Amino acid sequence: MPLASPSPASTPKAQLLKLVTDSLRAGTLELPSLPDIAIDVRVAISQSDLEIDDLVKLIQQDPGLSAYLLKISHSVHYSRGNPVRNLNAAIRRLGFNAARDLTASYALKALFLIQDATVKASMREIWRRSVYTASLAHVMARHCGFDPDRALLAGLIQDIGALPLLANLKDFPSLTSEPSAIKELLNEFTGKISGLILHNWHFDEELILVGLNRENWMRDKNPTADLADLILIARYHTYLDERSHGKLPQLSRLPAFKKLHLQEMGPEQGLAFLSEAKQEISELRSALL
Protein backbone atom coordinates (compact mmCIF):
# COMPACT_ATOMS: atom_id res chain seq x y z
CA MET A 1 0.00 0.00 0.00
CA PRO A 2 1.60 3.34 -1.01
CA LEU A 3 2.03 5.98 1.66
CA ALA A 4 -0.20 9.03 1.29
CA SER A 5 1.60 12.26 0.44
CA PRO A 6 1.53 14.78 3.29
CA SER A 7 -0.09 18.14 2.76
CA PRO A 8 2.44 20.81 1.75
CA ALA A 9 0.97 23.09 4.39
CA SER A 10 1.47 20.62 7.25
CA THR A 11 4.40 21.00 9.65
CA PRO A 12 7.42 18.68 9.47
CA LYS A 13 6.29 17.09 12.74
CA ALA A 14 2.82 16.42 11.31
CA GLN A 15 4.38 14.99 8.15
CA LEU A 16 6.60 12.64 10.15
CA LEU A 17 3.68 11.57 12.34
CA LYS A 18 1.65 10.83 9.22
CA LEU A 19 4.52 8.86 7.69
CA VAL A 20 4.80 6.75 10.84
CA THR A 21 1.07 6.18 11.29
CA ASP A 22 0.53 5.37 7.60
CA SER A 23 3.48 2.96 7.70
CA LEU A 24 2.10 1.31 10.83
CA ARG A 25 -1.30 0.92 9.20
CA ALA A 26 0.22 -0.47 6.00
CA GLY A 27 2.60 -2.78 7.86
CA THR A 28 5.60 -1.19 6.17
CA LEU A 29 7.20 0.51 9.19
CA GLU A 30 10.77 -0.74 9.52
CA LEU A 31 11.04 -2.24 12.99
CA PRO A 32 14.31 -3.08 14.76
CA SER A 33 15.21 -6.76 15.10
CA LEU A 34 16.20 -8.36 18.37
CA PRO A 35 19.93 -9.21 18.07
CA ASP A 36 20.68 -12.81 17.11
CA ILE A 37 22.44 -13.74 20.36
CA ALA A 38 19.34 -12.82 22.37
CA ILE A 39 17.13 -14.92 20.10
CA ASP A 40 19.53 -17.88 20.18
CA VAL A 41 19.71 -17.85 23.98
CA ARG A 42 15.91 -17.54 24.32
CA VAL A 43 15.42 -20.52 21.99
CA ALA A 44 18.07 -22.60 23.75
CA ILE A 45 16.64 -21.96 27.22
CA SER A 46 13.15 -22.88 26.03
CA GLN A 47 14.39 -26.44 25.45
CA SER A 48 13.71 -28.69 28.43
CA ASP A 49 16.83 -30.83 27.86
CA LEU A 50 19.31 -27.93 27.69
CA GLU A 51 22.62 -28.66 29.42
CA ILE A 52 24.45 -25.79 31.07
CA ASP A 53 27.66 -26.60 29.16
CA ASP A 54 25.79 -26.15 25.86
CA LEU A 55 24.44 -22.78 26.99
CA VAL A 56 27.93 -21.71 28.05
CA LYS A 57 29.31 -22.62 24.59
CA LEU A 58 26.57 -20.56 22.95
CA ILE A 59 27.15 -17.50 25.13
CA GLN A 60 30.93 -17.73 24.77
CA GLN A 61 30.51 -16.94 21.06
CA ASP A 62 29.92 -13.35 22.19
CA PRO A 63 32.85 -12.25 24.40
CA GLY A 64 31.08 -9.02 25.37
CA LEU A 65 28.03 -10.91 26.60
CA SER A 66 30.21 -13.37 28.50
CA ALA A 67 32.00 -10.51 30.26
CA TYR A 68 28.67 -8.82 31.03
CA LEU A 69 27.16 -11.93 32.66
CA LEU A 70 30.32 -12.47 34.69
CA LYS A 71 30.19 -8.86 35.84
CA ILE A 72 26.53 -9.11 36.83
CA SER A 73 27.18 -12.36 38.73
CA HIS A 74 29.72 -10.43 40.81
CA SER A 75 27.29 -7.60 41.56
CA VAL A 76 25.96 -6.88 45.04
CA HIS A 77 22.64 -8.57 44.27
CA TYR A 78 24.17 -11.92 43.31
CA SER A 79 27.65 -12.33 44.73
CA ARG A 80 27.25 -11.83 48.47
CA GLY A 81 31.02 -11.33 48.35
CA ASN A 82 31.84 -14.64 46.66
CA PRO A 83 33.41 -14.28 43.18
CA VAL A 84 32.97 -16.92 40.48
CA ARG A 85 35.87 -18.21 38.41
CA ASN A 86 34.26 -18.85 35.03
CA LEU A 87 31.14 -18.39 32.90
CA ASN A 88 29.77 -21.82 33.81
CA ALA A 89 29.75 -20.87 37.50
CA ALA A 90 28.30 -17.45 36.69
CA ILE A 91 25.34 -18.97 34.83
CA ARG A 92 24.76 -21.48 37.63
CA ARG A 93 24.58 -18.57 40.04
CA LEU A 94 22.28 -16.51 37.82
CA GLY A 95 20.01 -19.36 36.69
CA PHE A 96 18.71 -19.97 33.16
CA ASN A 97 15.82 -17.51 33.26
CA ALA A 98 17.98 -14.69 34.57
CA ALA A 99 20.65 -15.50 31.95
CA ARG A 100 17.95 -15.29 29.24
CA ASP A 101 16.62 -11.91 30.42
CA LEU A 102 20.09 -10.48 31.08
CA THR A 103 21.21 -11.55 27.59
CA ALA A 104 18.27 -9.67 26.08
CA SER A 105 19.13 -6.66 28.25
CA TYR A 106 22.73 -6.71 27.03
CA ALA A 107 21.71 -7.12 23.37
CA LEU A 108 19.35 -4.13 23.45
CA LYS A 109 22.25 -1.71 23.86
CA ALA A 110 23.46 -2.42 20.32
CA LEU A 111 20.15 -1.16 18.88
CA PHE A 112 20.69 2.30 20.38
CA LEU A 113 24.24 2.72 19.05
CA ILE A 114 23.23 4.49 15.84
CA GLN A 115 26.05 6.63 14.46
CA ASP A 116 23.83 9.08 12.54
CA ALA A 117 24.91 12.44 13.94
CA THR A 118 21.38 13.87 13.72
CA VAL A 119 19.92 11.38 16.20
CA LYS A 120 22.97 10.07 18.06
CA ALA A 121 22.50 12.39 21.05
CA SER A 122 18.79 11.62 21.30
CA MET A 123 19.45 7.88 21.12
CA ARG A 124 22.08 8.17 23.83
CA GLU A 125 19.74 10.11 26.11
CA ILE A 126 16.91 7.60 25.62
CA TRP A 127 19.22 4.67 26.38
CA ARG A 128 20.61 6.48 29.44
CA ARG A 129 17.11 6.95 30.87
CA SER A 130 16.14 3.37 30.05
CA VAL A 131 19.23 2.08 31.85
CA TYR A 132 18.51 4.24 34.90
CA THR A 133 14.86 3.16 34.96
CA ALA A 134 15.87 -0.49 34.63
CA SER A 135 18.45 -0.25 37.41
CA LEU A 136 15.95 1.35 39.78
CA ALA A 137 13.32 -1.25 38.83
CA HIS A 138 15.77 -4.07 39.55
CA VAL A 139 16.16 -2.83 43.13
CA MET A 140 12.47 -1.96 43.60
CA ALA A 141 11.39 -5.41 42.37
CA ARG A 142 12.69 -7.15 45.48
CA HIS A 143 10.68 -4.81 47.72
CA CYS A 144 7.52 -5.26 45.65
CA GLY A 145 7.53 -9.00 44.91
CA PHE A 146 8.72 -8.98 41.28
CA ASP A 147 11.56 -10.83 39.55
CA PRO A 148 14.48 -8.33 39.56
CA ASP A 149 16.01 -9.50 36.27
CA ARG A 150 12.68 -9.41 34.46
CA ALA A 151 12.18 -5.91 35.86
CA LEU A 152 15.61 -4.94 34.52
CA LEU A 153 14.66 -6.16 31.04
CA ALA A 154 11.28 -4.41 31.22
CA GLY A 155 12.96 -1.11 32.06
CA LEU A 156 15.26 -1.40 29.06
CA ILE A 157 12.61 -2.28 26.47
CA GLN A 158 10.06 0.42 27.31
CA ASP A 159 11.57 2.98 24.94
CA ILE A 160 12.32 0.67 22.01
CA GLY A 161 9.58 2.41 20.00
CA ALA A 162 11.71 5.54 19.76
CA LEU A 163 14.09 3.82 17.33
CA PRO A 164 11.96 3.86 14.15
CA LEU A 165 10.75 7.37 14.98
CA LEU A 166 14.28 8.74 15.20
CA ALA A 167 15.41 6.67 12.21
CA ASN A 168 12.88 8.54 10.03
CA LEU A 169 14.12 11.97 11.12
CA LYS A 170 16.68 11.95 8.31
CA ASP A 171 13.86 12.68 5.87
CA PHE A 172 12.81 15.75 7.87
CA PRO A 173 16.02 17.75 8.47
CA SER A 174 14.13 20.82 9.71
CA LEU A 175 12.97 18.83 12.75
CA THR A 176 16.50 18.29 14.00
CA SER A 177 16.64 21.96 14.95
CA GLU A 178 13.34 21.70 16.89
CA PRO A 179 14.07 19.71 20.07
CA SER A 180 10.61 20.45 21.48
CA ALA A 181 8.93 19.00 18.38
CA ILE A 182 11.04 15.85 18.59
CA LYS A 183 10.20 15.51 22.29
CA GLU A 184 6.47 15.82 21.56
CA LEU A 185 6.78 13.25 18.79
CA LEU A 186 8.52 10.76 21.08
CA ASN A 187 6.07 11.34 23.93
CA GLU A 188 3.10 10.76 21.66
CA PHE A 189 4.21 7.68 19.75
CA THR A 190 7.00 5.83 21.55
CA GLY A 191 4.67 3.77 23.75
CA LYS A 192 2.44 2.64 20.89
CA ILE A 193 5.37 1.61 18.72
CA SER A 194 7.13 -0.06 21.64
CA GLY A 195 4.10 -2.28 22.06
CA LEU A 196 4.13 -3.13 18.35
CA ILE A 197 7.84 -4.01 18.36
CA LEU A 198 7.58 -6.18 21.48
CA HIS A 199 4.65 -8.02 19.93
CA ASN A 200 6.74 -8.49 16.78
CA TRP A 201 9.54 -9.93 18.94
CA HIS A 202 7.06 -12.41 20.49
CA PHE A 203 7.47 -11.02 23.98
CA ASP A 204 4.65 -11.81 26.38
CA GLU A 205 1.67 -9.58 27.14
CA GLU A 206 3.09 -8.36 30.46
CA LEU A 207 6.18 -6.90 28.76
CA ILE A 208 4.11 -5.47 25.90
CA LEU A 209 2.01 -3.58 28.47
CA VAL A 210 5.19 -2.10 29.92
CA GLY A 211 6.01 -0.54 26.54
CA LEU A 212 2.48 0.68 25.88
CA ASN A 213 2.21 2.39 29.28
CA ARG A 214 5.71 3.83 29.68
CA GLU A 215 4.44 7.28 30.83
CA ASN A 216 0.77 6.59 31.47
CA TRP A 217 1.14 8.00 34.98
CA MET A 218 -2.52 7.69 36.02
CA ARG A 219 -2.93 4.15 34.67
CA ASP A 220 -5.35 2.25 36.88
CA LYS A 221 -6.46 -0.81 34.93
CA ASN A 222 -6.24 -3.57 37.55
CA PRO A 223 -6.67 -3.65 41.34
CA THR A 224 -3.28 -5.30 41.84
CA ALA A 225 0.12 -4.05 40.71
CA ASP A 226 1.77 -5.46 37.60
CA LEU A 227 5.17 -5.02 35.99
CA ALA A 228 4.02 -1.94 34.07
CA ASP A 229 3.19 -0.27 37.40
CA LEU A 230 6.63 -1.05 38.76
CA ILE A 231 8.34 0.42 35.67
CA LEU A 232 6.16 3.54 35.83
CA ILE A 233 7.32 4.29 39.37
CA ALA A 234 10.95 3.56 38.49
CA ARG A 235 10.75 5.88 35.48
CA TYR A 236 9.05 8.54 37.59
CA HIS A 237 12.05 8.47 39.95
CA THR A 238 14.46 9.19 37.10
CA TYR A 239 12.62 12.47 36.48
CA LEU A 240 12.51 13.30 40.18
CA ASP A 241 16.26 12.90 40.43
CA GLU A 242 16.87 15.21 37.46
CA ARG A 243 14.05 17.63 38.27
CA SER A 244 13.64 18.00 34.51
CA HIS A 245 10.00 17.04 34.03
CA GLY A 246 7.64 19.92 34.77
CA LYS A 247 4.32 18.08 34.41
CA LEU A 248 4.68 15.13 36.75
CA PRO A 249 1.67 14.40 38.94
CA GLN A 250 2.31 14.10 42.67
CA LEU A 251 3.88 10.71 43.44
CA SER A 252 1.33 9.82 46.12
CA ARG A 253 -1.49 10.32 43.57
CA LEU A 254 -0.21 7.69 41.18
CA PRO A 255 -2.35 4.53 41.28
CA ALA A 256 0.79 2.44 40.70
CA PHE A 257 2.41 3.94 43.80
CA LYS A 258 -0.57 2.90 45.92
CA LYS A 259 -0.84 -0.60 44.40
CA LEU A 260 2.83 -1.28 45.07
CA HIS A 261 2.16 -0.36 48.73
CA LEU A 262 4.93 2.20 48.66
CA GLN A 263 2.53 4.66 50.29
CA GLU A 264 3.01 2.68 53.50
CA MET A 265 6.58 3.99 53.53
CA GLY A 266 5.68 7.44 52.26
CA PRO A 267 7.38 9.17 49.30
CA GLU A 268 10.46 10.14 51.31
CA GLN A 269 11.02 6.61 52.64
CA GLY A 270 10.39 5.20 49.18
CA LEU A 271 13.25 7.29 47.86
CA ALA A 272 15.37 6.35 50.87
CA PHE A 273 15.46 2.62 50.15
CA LEU A 274 16.67 3.42 46.64
CA SER A 275 19.39 5.64 48.11
CA GLU A 276 20.49 2.75 50.33
CA ALA A 277 20.95 0.60 47.21
CA LYS A 278 23.08 3.26 45.50
CA GLN A 279 26.04 0.90 44.96
CA GLU A 280 23.91 -1.78 43.31
CA ILE A 281 22.17 0.76 41.06
CA SER A 282 25.52 2.26 40.10
CA GLU A 283 26.95 -1.17 39.24
CA LEU A 284 23.99 -2.01 37.00
CA ARG A 285 24.13 1.33 35.21
CA SER A 286 27.86 0.99 34.67
CA ALA A 287 27.46 -2.50 33.22
CA LEU A 288 24.87 -1.36 30.68
CA LEU A 289 26.05 2.11 29.63
N, C-alpha and C positions, 0 to 999 in steps of 0.2 A: 504494500500500500504506500503510495507516494506521500511524503510529508507536505502539508499545506503550506503555502507561502505566507509568511507573516505580513501584516499590513505595514506599508512604508511609514505610516504615521506612528506605529507603536514604538515603545521604548526598547532599547537593547535588552533590558531585563525581561520585558514582556515577550520579546521574540525568543529569548532563550528558554523561558518557561514554556512557551508554546512548542518549541522544538522538542523539549524533554517530554511534555505530556503527550504530544502526538506520537513520539517514538515509543513511549510506554504503551499507548493504545494499540499501535501497529505491531508491537512486539519486536521492534528494530533497535531499541535502545541497547547500546553496547555495555554489557555488564562485566565487572571484573570477575576473574576466575579464581577460585580458591587454589593456592599453590599446590603443586603435585605432592610434595612431601606430606602436607596435611591430609590430603585425600588418601594417600597410600597408608598412612598410619591409622586413619579412621577405619579403612577397609580391613586392615590387618587385625585391629583390636576387636572388630565385630565378629571375628571367627572364634568359635568356642574352643578350638584345639590349638590356639596360638601358644607357642613356647616363647619364653622371655628371651632366649638367645636369638630367636628369629627376629623378634622386634628390635633387639639391640643392633643386629646386622643391618636392618632397614634404616634405623635412625642414624647409624654411623656413616651412612652415605652422605649425610649433610653435617660437616664438621661444626658449623655454626649452631645448628640445633642441638647437637651433642653437648657442646659447651654450655649452651643455655640451660638445658635440663640438669646438667651437673651443678651449675650455679644456683638454680632454684632449689635443688635438693640440699644445698648447704645453707639456705636462707633460714632466718629465725623460725619461721613457721614449721619447717620440716626437720632441721638438723638436731635441735636440742643440744647443740655443741658437739655432735659426733659427725666428723667428715666421712664421706664415702670415697673409695679408692678408684672406682671405675663406673662406666655408664650402666653396666648390669646392676650394680648395687644401687645406683641412683634411681633406676626405674623400679626396682623392688621397693625402695622407700616411697616413691611417689605413688605407685600403683598404676594399672593400665589406664583407667579412666582419666586420672589426672594427667598422665603422659599424653593421652589423646587430646585433651583440652589445652594443655600447655603447648603442644606442637602447633595446634591451630592458632593459638595466641602469638607464638613466635613467627609463624608464616605470614600473618596479617601485616606485619611491619613492612614487608617487601612491597605491598600494594600501595603504600603511601610514599614510597621513595621515587616519586616522579621528578624528573630533572627539568621539566619545562619551567623556565624562569618565571612565567606569568602566574603560575599556581603553586610553585614550590613552597613559598612561605605559608600560604593558606593550608596546604597539605600538612606541613610540619606542625602548624598550630593545632589542627584538628587531631593529628596523631598524639600530640603532647597532652591534649585534654582527655582523649580516650584512655591513654596510659594512666593518667592521674585518677580518672574515674575508676578504672579497673583495679588499681592498687588500693584505693579506698574501699571498693566493694569487696575485695578479697578479705580485708580485715573485718569489715562490718558483717560479712556472711557468718562468721563464727558466732557473733553475738546474736544473730537473728535466725539461726537455724538453717542456713543455706550452705551448699557445697562451695568452699572458697575458690577452687580452681574453675568451676563452672561460672562463678560470679566474675572472676578475672576475665574469662573469655567473653562473657556477656558485655562487660564494660568496654572491651576493645572492638566489638563488632557493631556497636550502636550507631556509629557514624559512617559506616561503610557506604551508605547512600550518597555521601558527598563526592565520591570519586567520579562517577559519570557526569555529575553536574559541573565539577571543575574541569574535567577533561574537555567539555564542550565550550569552555570559555574562549578557546583559541579562535573560534569563529565570531567572537564578539569582542574585539580588542578594546572598544570604548568602555566596556564594563570593568576592565582591570584597573581603571583609574577611579572607580566608584566603589570603595570598600563597603559602604553602607548598603548598596544595591546587592552586592555579592552576599553580604551577611543575611539580608532579607530572603534572598533566593535559597540559601542553605537552610535557614530556619523553616521555611515553608515546605521544602521538598525532601530534605534529607531523610526524615523518618519514613516517609512513604516508600522511597526508593530502597532504603535499608531493608524494609520488610520484603520487598520484591527480590532483592539479591539473596537474602537469607533463605527465602523459599526456593530460589533457583539452586542454591547450594545444598538443598535437602536438609537444612537444619530444622529442629523440631519447633512446634508452635510456641513454646515458652520463650525461646530465643528470638523468634520472629517478633513476638510482642514487645520484647525489649527494644528492638530497632524501631518499631512503629511508634512507640511511646516515649522516645528519648527525652523530650522536654514537655511532655503532657503533664504539667505539674499538678493539676487538680484531678487527675485520673482517679476514678473511684468505681471501678467495674465490679470487683468482687469483695466480699466481706473479709477475706483473709489476704494476707500479703503474698505476692508472687515475686519472681525474679525481676520483673520490670519495675516494681515498687522499690526494690533494693537499689537498682541502678539509678533510678530517679533521685533518690536521696544522696547517693554517692556523687552524682553529677552536680547536684545542687551545692554540695560542699566545695566543689572545685571553684564555683563562682563566688561563694562566700569568702574563700581564702584570697581570691584576687580582688574582690570588691569591684568587679568589672561588669556586673550585670544589673542594670538599673530597674528592671521590672520583675524581680523575683517576688513571689508571694511570701508571706511570713512562714517560716519553717513549720511552726506549730499548727498552721492551717492546712498543711498538705495531708491529704488522706493517707498517703503512703507512710508518712512519718508516724501517724497514729496506729496504722495497722502493724507496723514493725515494732510497736510498743516502745519506741524511743522516747515517747512523751513521758514515760515513767521515770526516765532519767532527767528530762528537761533538755532544752536545746544546748545549754552550756555544758552539761555533763556528756551529752551526745558527742560534742566536739572534743571533749576531754579524752574519751577513750581512744579516739583517733590520734590525738596528740601523744598518748602513751605508746602507741604503736608506730611512732615516727620512724624508727630504724627499719622496721619491716616494710613500711610503705616506700621508704627511700631505696631499699634494696630492689624491690619489685620495679620501681620506676627506672632505676639504673639499668636493670637487666633488659628492659624493653625499649628504651630510648636509643 
